[in-house]
Amino acid sequence: MKKIEAIIKPFKLDEVKEALQDVGLQGITVLEAKGFGRQKGHTELYRGAEYVVDFLPKVKIEVVLADDAVDAAVEAIRKAAQTGRIGDGKIFISNIEEVIRIRTGETGPDAI
C-alpha cells in the first residue's frame, strides 16, 4: 500500500477530486495548508504599502491506495493540478505498512 500526498493550488481541488474519482478512488483527505517552494512567495501592494506574502495558500490531498493504483492516481493528480506556472505543487509517495478500519477492525488492503 502507498500514501500519496499532493500539495496543489486551492482552485484546482475540484478538478483533482474529479480526476481521482474517474480513476476509481473513493476516499481522500483534504487539508488547508500554507507554504512556499522555489517561488518564495510574492510582493503585494496594500494601501500604498508594499509587503511580502511568503506563505501562499495551498491544499494538501492525502490518499492511501493499493500499489497497483498508484500510477493512475499520480497521473490523474498531475494532469488535473497542472497549470504550467510556478507553484503548481508537488506529489509525494510513501509506503504504508498497515491500515486498520476502526469500525470493523479490517486490516490491510480490505481496510482502504
Secondary structure, DSSP 8 states (H G I E B T S, - for coil): -EEEEEEE-GGGHHHHHHHHHHTT----EEEEEEE-STT--EEEEETTEEEEE-SEEEEEEEEEE-GGGHHHHHHHHHHHH--SSTT-EEEEEEE----B-TTT--BGGGG-
